[in-house]
């Protein structure tokens, strides 16, 4: 007869041993998948991550594997698959530290598919869902860029206005104000353009670079009124075009 104490001990410790064995296998499988990805064996990594997610859907490493799955799909130029993987990750695990990066990668996938407006929306969602993320200001700047490329100037300007309003101390604030000023200028809203350019100069530690070292391109056409030409010249005195304006 097996002693009662030994039976009780086995009752408690056998499940623990099984759990430890399962965790060891999970760690080994995850490490294998990551190593395949790091070794640029993306086809093999992709299959390994798929199997891992199916086997361990709710563990911490299972979440990480979903993110790596998207990375492997990007490397294999499976852009729509990658977009869906990152989007599902960002929505399902919104509190995960990599959720903002997932939205960024959604945008990158849209860029690869030549869908500028959807890329802009994805960058905008990064800020909407994760306003405290350190990459939120840069995401708004990118949103503006791709909204503009997609022909949506209003949302491009909106993204820039949100950036200058919500992230006044960001390291991209100068770039945002200059770009907003450029867009106003191109729409003949010279006073708004001048205001943004002056704010950029006044608020920048490198204001002297804008005033003294700026390369500007004259675009005041003869058909403009005298007031418009004067506003234009006032803007150009403060504004750097950074090669974006054509003469």
C-alpha positions as CSV (number, residue, x, y, z in Angstrom):
1,X,0.0,0.0,0.0
2,X,1.3,3.5,-0.9
3,X,1.7,5.7,2.1
4,X,-0.9,8.4,2.4
5,X,1.7,11.1,2.8
6,X,3.3,10.1,-0.5
7,X,-0.1,10.1,-2.2
8,X,-0.7,13.7,-1.0
9,X,2.8,14.8,-2.1
10,X,2.3,13.4,-5.6
11,X,-1.1,15.0,-5.8
12,X,0.4,18.5,-5.3
13,X,3.7,18.2,-7.1
14,X,3.0,16.2,-10.3
15,X,0.8,19.1,-11.7
16,X,3.6,21.5,-10.8
17,X,6.1,19.4,-12.7
18,X,3.8,19.2,-15.7
19,X,3.3,22.9,-15.7
20,X,7.0,23.5,-15.4
21,X,7.6,21.1,-18.4
22,X,4.9,23.0,-20.4
23,X,6.5,26.4,-19.6
24,X,10.0,25.0,-20.6
25,X,8.6,23.8,-23.9
26,X,6.8,27.1,-24.5
27,X,10.0,29.0,-23.9
28,X,12.0,26.7,-26.2
29,X,9.4,27.0,-29.0
30,X,9.3,30.8,-28.7
31,X,13.1,31.1,-28.7
32,X,13.3,28.9,-31.8
33,X,10.8,31.1,-33.6
34,X,12.6,34.3,-32.6
35,X,16.0,32.9,-33.6
36,X,14.6,31.9,-37.0
37,X,13.3,35.5,-37.5
38,X,16.6,37.0,-36.4
39,X,18.5,34.7,-38.8
40,X,16.3,36.1,-41.6
41,X,14.6,32.7,-42.2
42,X,11.3,34.4,-42.4
43,X,9.4,31.6,-44.1
44,X,10.3,29.2,-41.3
45,X,9.8,31.9,-38.6
46,X,6.3,32.7,-40.0
47,X,5.2,29.0,-39.7
48,X,6.7,28.7,-36.3
49,X,5.0,31.8,-35.0
50,X,1.6,30.7,-36.4
51,X,1.9,27.3,-34.6
52,X,3.0,29.1,-31.4
53,X,0.0,31.4,-31.4
54,X,-2.3,28.5,-32.0
55,X,-0.7,26.5,-29.2
56,X,-0.3,29.4,-26.7
57,X,-2.9,31.9,-27.6
58,X,-3.3,33.6,-24.2
59,X,0.2,33.6,-22.7
60,X,2.5,36.6,-22.6
61,X,4.8,35.0,-25.2
62,X,1.7,34.2,-27.3
63,X,1.0,38.0,-27.5
64,X,4.6,38.6,-28.4
65,X,4.4,35.9,-31.1
66,X,1.5,37.8,-32.7
67,X,3.6,40.8,-33.1
68,X,6.5,38.9,-34.5
69,X,4.1,37.2,-36.9
70,X,3.4,40.6,-38.4
71,X,7.1,41.4,-38.6
72,X,7.8,38.2,-40.5
73,X,4.9,38.9,-42.9
74,X,6.4,42.4,-43.5
75,X,9.8,40.9,-44.3
76,X,8.1,38.5,-46.7
77,X,6.3,41.4,-48.4
78,X,2.9,40.0,-47.3
79,X,1.7,43.5,-46.6
80,X,-2.0,43.0,-46.3
81,X,-1.5,40.0,-44.0
82,X,1.0,42.0,-41.9
83,X,-1.5,44.9,-41.7
84,X,-4.2,42.6,-40.4
85,X,-1.8,41.0,-37.9
86,X,-0.7,44.3,-36.5
87,X,-4.2,45.8,-36.5
88,X,-5.6,42.7,-34.6
89,X,-2.7,42.9,-32.2
90,X,-3.2,46.7,-31.5
91,X,-7.0,46.2,-30.9
92,X,-6.8,43.0,-28.9
93,X,-3.9,44.1,-26.7
94,X,-4.3,47.9,-26.5
95,X,-2.4,48.0,-23.1
96,X,0.6,46.1,-24.5
97,X,3.8,48.3,-24.7
98,X,4.1,47.4,-28.4
99,X,0.5,48.5,-29.3
100,X,1.6,52.0,-30.5
101,X,4.3,50.4,-32.6
102,X,1.7,48.0,-34.0
103,X,-0.3,50.9,-35.3
104,X,2.8,52.4,-36.8
105,X,3.4,49.1,-38.6
106,X,-0.2,49.1,-39.9
107,X,0.6,52.4,-41.5
108,X,3.9,51.1,-42.9
109,X,2.0,48.2,-44.5
110,X,-0.5,50.6,-46.1
111,X,2.4,52.7,-47.4
112,X,3.9,49.6,-49.0
113,X,0.5,49.0,-50.7
114,X,0.5,52.5,-52.0
115,X,-2.5,53.5,-49.9
116,X,-1.5,56.9,-48.6
117,X,-4.8,57.9,-47.0
118,X,-5.2,54.7,-45.1
119,X,-1.6,55.1,-43.9
120,X,-2.5,58.6,-42.7
121,X,-5.5,57.2,-40.8
122,X,-3.4,54.5,-39.2
123,X,-0.8,57.0,-38.0
124,X,-3.7,59.1,-36.7
125,X,-5.1,56.2,-34.7
126,X,-1.8,55.7,-33.0
127,X,-2.2,59.1,-31.5
128,X,-6.0,58.6,-30.8
129,X,-5.5,55.3,-28.9
130,X,-2.1,56.1,-27.4
131,X,-1.8,59.9,-26.9
132,X,0.9,59.5,-24.2
133,X,3.2,57.4,-26.4
134,X,6.5,58.9,-27.2
135,X,6.0,58.3,-30.9
136,X,2.5,60.0,-31.0
137,X,3.9,63.4,-32.2
138,X,5.9,61.8,-34.9
139,X,2.9,59.8,-35.9
140,X,0.8,62.9,-36.4
141,X,3.6,64.4,-38.5
142,X,3.5,61.2,-40.6
143,X,-0.3,61.3,-40.7
144,X,-0.1,64.8,-42.2
145,X,2.4,63.7,-44.8
146,X,0.4,60.8,-46.0
147,X,-3.0,62.6,-45.9
148,X,-1.4,65.2,-48.1
149,X,0.0,62.5,-50.5
150,X,-3.5,61.0,-50.6
151,X,-5.0,64.4,-51.6
152,X,-6.7,65.0,-48.2
153,X,-5.2,68.4,-47.3
154,X,-7.9,69.2,-44.7
155,X,-7.0,66.1,-42.6
156,X,-3.3,66.9,-43.2
157,X,-3.7,70.3,-41.7
158,X,-5.9,68.9,-38.9
159,X,-3.1,66.5,-37.9
160,X,-0.6,69.3,-37.8
161,X,-2.9,71.5,-35.7
162,X,-3.4,68.7,-33.3
163,X,0.4,68.2,-33.1
164,X,1.2,71.8,-32.3
165,X,-1.7,72.0,-29.8
166,X,-1.1,68.8,-27.9
167,X,2.7,68.4,-28.1
168,X,4.1,71.9,-27.9
169,X,7.4,70.7,-26.4
170,X,7.9,67.9,-28.9
171,X,11.1,67.8,-30.9
172,X,9.0,67.8,-34.1
173,X,7.0,70.9,-33.3
174,X,9.2,73.2,-35.4
175,X,8.9,70.9,-38.4
176,X,5.1,70.8,-37.9
177,X,4.7,74.5,-37.7
178,X,6.8,75.1,-40.8
179,X,4.8,72.5,-42.7
180,X,1.5,74.0,-41.6
181,X,2.7,77.4,-42.7
182,X,3.8,76.0,-46.1
183,X,0.3,74.5,-46.6
184,X,-1.4,77.8,-45.7
185,X,1.0,79.6,-48.0
186,X,0.2,77.3,-50.9
187,X,-3.5,78.0,-50.3
188,X,-2.8,81.8,-50.4
189,X,-3.6,82.1,-46.7
190,X,-0.6,84.3,-46.3
191,X,-1.4,85.8,-42.9
192,X,-2.0,82.3,-41.3
193,X,1.3,81.2,-43.0
194,X,3.2,84.2,-41.6
195,X,1.8,83.5,-38.1
196,X,2.9,79.8,-38.1
197,X,6.3,80.8,-39.5
198,X,6.8,83.4,-36.8
199,X,5.7,81.0,-34.1
200,X,8.1,78.5,-35.4
201,X,11.0,81.0,-35.2
202,X,10.0,82.5,-31.9
203,X,9.6,79.1,-30.2
204,X,12.7,77.5,-31.6
205,X,16.1,77.3,-29.9
206,X,17.4,77.3,-33.5
207,X,15.5,80.5,-34.5
208,X,18.6,82.0,-35.9
209,X,18.8,79.1,-38.4
210,X,15.4,80.0,-39.7
211,X,16.0,83.8,-39.8
212,X,19.6,83.8,-41.0
213,X,20.4,80.4,-42.5
214,X,17.1,79.6,-44.2
215,X,17.0,78.7,-47.9
216,X,13.7,80.2,-49.2
217,X,12.1,80.2,-52.7
218,X,10.1,83.1,-54.0
219,X,6.6,82.1,-55.2
220,X,4.9,85.5,-55.2
221,X,3.4,85.7,-58.7
222,X,2.6,88.9,-60.5
223,X,-1.2,88.2,-60.4
224,X,-1.2,88.5,-56.6
225,X,-2.4,91.7,-55.1
226,X,0.1,94.1,-53.5
227,X,-1.0,93.0,-50.0
228,X,-0.6,89.4,-50.9
229,X,2.9,90.0,-52.2
230,X,3.9,91.9,-49.1
231,X,2.5,89.0,-46.9
232,X,4.4,86.6,-49.0
233,X,7.7,88.5,-48.5
234,X,7.0,88.8,-44.8
235,X,6.6,85.0,-44.6
236,X,9.7,84.3,-46.6
237,X,11.7,86.5,-44.3
238,X,11.0,84.0,-41.5
239,X,10.4,80.8,-43.3
240,X,12.6,77.9,-44.5
241,X,11.3,75.9,-47.4
242,X,13.9,73.1,-47.0
243,X,13.7,72.5,-50.7
244,X,10.0,71.8,-50.8
245,X,8.9,74.9,-52.7
246,X,9.5,75.2,-56.4
247,X,10.5,78.5,-57.9
